[in-house]
């Protein structure tokens, strides 16, 4: 039984999600205590409970502690079963918890099911402190495709804080051995395009237009494409997503609207984050740098990549991986912002 201290390092829900993924895929039981102990609301929240119960269902696991606000969890997986599943973050309690964070836990597992899977998830698709759906679709899924992980994602309804109610559908193919055993992301290659995506749900289209105009002013030197759209959502919401496509990597940066936050500020946050990345020497953006290691380790390849930030979140995630696979070599150089896993 692997013992995990949930308060280690960054001390957030990522420790739990990574533990669930690796436990299921490697068939190694684990016990975690101090779950999110340093957070304002410690313990298991609705989105974490959904991830736990989803992983349990997919793996027919024996579980103890899968209750709201629990600080401990024991998870003993049995097998991995593909097929059709439905998970709702608000099933136990009203919540706009992020479906993308639930996906972080279950997706690595589903890749190792013996048959394809179709998953429908309901909850928040564009909420604070989590990757938005656009990032999942355009950055993460397209990058892990290089390692022979194939998943298609579709959004059927958008869900903003505080209501949630969005819907995402995944089609996941079983993993087949990667076509090569070494990858590196040390150069971006030529910038092919920049796209500004500005969307509103249950709000005036003019807000999305103002966001797009402000983002364009900041990024006009890149001659960006612009997409403005009114979307279906149960509650009002707005966001800006800046997508960058380079020859060797995709990147994405977003900002969400909130009450009292001007549309121009929403756009400015996302656009300036893209500029900060562009003016750095990084290749893999720091959000992706956090998410890639689990897929790298499970694909059993040797991978080296440079990012624009070595975050505490990334270091904590690498620590969890090493707990499950102490024989693997995981090296990171904070000065060069380089990560190597093999």
N, C-alpha and C positions, 0 to 999 in steps of 0.2 A: 504494500500500500504506500503510494507516494504521498508525502505530507507537504502541503503548500501553506505558507503564511500569506494570507490575503492582504495583509497590511504592508507587505514589502514594497519598497521603491515607490512607484506612482500610486500603488494601493487602490486601484479602481477596478471596475468590472472586467477590464481586459484580462486580468489574471484568471478570473473565473472562466471566461469564454475560451481562452487558449487552453486551459486545463481540460475543459469539457471536450474540445476538439481532439487534443492529443490523446487523452484517455480513451476515447472511443476508437480512434484510428489505430492506436497501438495496443489496444486491449489491456491497458494498465490502469487499475483502479486508483482513485485518489481520495484524499480527505483534505478539505480546505477549512481553515478557521480564520477569524478576523476579517470576514468578507467585507470589503469596502469600509473598514473600521474608521478611517480618517475622514470620511465624507460627512457632509451636513446631515444626510439621511443614510446612516450606515446600514449594512446588511443587504438582503436580496430585495430588489424592487421589481415591479411588474415585468419589465423587459428582461431582467435576469431570470425571473421565474419562468417566463415563456421559453427562454433559451434552454434552461435546465430540463423542463418538461418535454420540450421538443427533442433534445438530445436523448433523453430517457426513452421516449417513444420509438425513435429511430433505431436505438440500440438495445431495446428491451432490458434496460439497465435496472439494477436494484439501487434505489436512492433513499437517502435519509437526510432530512433537513430542508427539503424543497418546499419552503413556506415563506411568505412575505416577511421581510425583516430578519430572517434567520441569519446568524453570523457564521454558521458552519454548514458543511455539506459533505456527505459521503456519496461517491458515485462509482458503481461497479458495472461496467458495460458487459454485455454478453455477445452480441453480434451486430451487424449493420444490415438493415432491411430497406431496400429502395421501394419506390411506389409513389402513391399520391398522399399528400399530407396537407392539413390545414391548421394554421396556428394564429391565434389572436392575442396580441399583447394586452388588450383590455378585457380578457376573458374573466380574470379574477377580480379586477378592480379597474375603474375608469382610468385610462392612461393614454398618453401620446408617446409612450416609449418607442424607441427607434427600431423599426423592422430591420434596418441595415445592421444593427448590432446583434440581433438574433441571427441574422444571416452569417455574420462573422463566426458564430459558434457552430452552426449546423452545416455550412457549405463544405468545409474540408471533410466532414464525415460522409456526406452524401456522395462525394467523388469516389469514395471507396466502397460504395454499395455495389452489389453484383449486377444490378439492373438500373436503368434510368429512373429518375425521380421527377415528379412535378409537385411543386410546393406553392401553396397560396398562403400569404401572410397578410395580416391586417394590423395597422398601428400607425405610428408616425413615420412618414417618408422624408420629411424635411423639418427636422427639429434640432434644437441646440445640442452641442456636445456630441455629435455623431456624424458620420459621413452621410451626405444626402444621396438620394437614389441616383442622381446624375453622375456622381462620382463612382458609385458602384458599377454602373453600366459602362461608362466611358473610360475609366481609368483602371480600376482593379480587375474587372473581368477580362478586359482586353490584354492586360499585362500577363495574368496567369495563364492565358491561352498559350503563351510562348512555352510554358512548362507542360503543355498537354492537358490542362484543366479546362474543360469546355462547359460553359453555362450560359444560357440566354436568360435575360431578365426583362420583364415588361411591367410597366406601371399602369394600372387600371384606374386608380384614383389617388389623388394627392392627399396627404394628411399632415396638417400643421399643428404646432402646439397652440392651445392646450387640449384640443379635442382629439387629434389623431384621426383615426378612421380611414386612413389611406389603405390601398391594396396593391400588393406586388406579387407577381407570379414568376417562379423560377423553373426552368427546365434544365436538369443537371444530367450530364452524361458520365458514366463510370470512367475513372482515370485509366489511361493506358500509358505505359512507360514513355517518358519524354524522349524525343527523337535525338537529343544530344545531352551529354552529362555535364556540360559546363556552360554557364551563361555569365556575362558581365554587363553591367550598365555603368560604364565609365565615361561615355560621351553621349550627349543628347542627339547629335546629328543636326541637320538643317531644320529650322523651324518651318513647318509646312503650312500651318494655319493657326489662327487664334479665333475663337468664337465666343461671343457674349450671349449668354442665354438669360433672359429676364422674363419671369412669369408671375402672374397674380391669380389668386383664387378668391372669389367673392369680394373683390375690391375693384376700383376703377382701373381700366386699362392704362390710364395716364400715369399711374404709379410705375408700371412696368416700363413705359416709354421714358420716364424721367431716369429710371435706373439705367436703362440702356444708353441713354444720351450721356450720362455722367461717366459711365464705364468707357464709352467710346472716346470721350475727351482725354481720358487718362492713357488709353491704349491706342490712340489713333495712328501712332507711328508703325503699328503692326498691321494696319489695314484690316481690322477684325471684321468677321461676319457678325451679323446681329440677328437674333431670333427673339421675337416678342410674342407672348402667348397668354391668353386667358384660359385657366384650367379649372377642372371640376374638383372641388374639395368641400368637406363638411363644414369647415370653418375658414374665416379669412386668413390669408397668408400671402407672403411675397418673398422672392429670393432672386439673387443674381449668382450665376455660375460662370466662371471664366475657364474655358477649356483650351488647353494648348496641345497641339499635336506636332511632335518632333519626329524625325526619321526613326529614332531608336526608343522613344518613350512618350507616353501621354501623361499629362498632368492636369490637375483641376483644383480650383480654389473657389470657395463660395461664401456667401454671407446671407443671413436671413433677416427679414423685416421683423419689427416688433413695435408695439404701441409707443408712439412718441419718437420713433427713429425715422428721420427723413429718408426718402427714397435715395437721395444722392449719397447719403452715408452708407447705405446698404451696398451700393455699387462701388463706392470708393474703397471699402474694406476688401472686397474680393479682388478688385483690379490692382490695388497696391500690393496685395499678397502675391499676385502673379508677378508683378514687377520685381519684388524682393527676391523671388525665386529666380527669375530670368537673369538678374544681375549677380547672382551667386554662381558658384562653380558646381552646384549640385546637379545631379541628373534625375534620380528618383526623388519626387517631392516627399516631404517629411511625413505626410499622412500615409502614403504608400509604403514608405520605409518601415512604418510600424506594422503594416498588414502582410507584407510579403514573406517574412521569415517562416511562418507556419507552412505556407505552400512550398517554399524552398525545401524545408526539412522533410516534408512528406513525399515530395517528388524524388528525393534521394539524389539530388544534383548538387554540384559545386557551383556556388554563385557568389559573385562579388559585385557590390554596387556602392556608388557614391551618392550621398543625399545632401540636401541643403541644411539639414539640422539633425544632430543626434539628440533626440528628446529623451526625457526620463521615461516616457511611455514606451519607447523602443527598447531601452535598456532593461526595463522591467519585463517586457515580453520575451526578450532573449534569455533572461534569468529563468523564466518559467519553462521555456523550451529545454534549457540545460538540465532542469530538474527531471524531466521525462527522458531525456536522451543525453546523459552525461558523457557518452562516448563521442558525441559529435563535436567538431571544432567550430567554435563561434568566436569570432574576433571582431572588435570594433575599435577604430582609431578616431577619437573625438576631434583631434586637431585636423586630420584630413577628411573627417566625416565619411569614413569608409567602413563598410560592413562586409565581412566574409564568412560564409557558412559552408561547411563541407563535412 
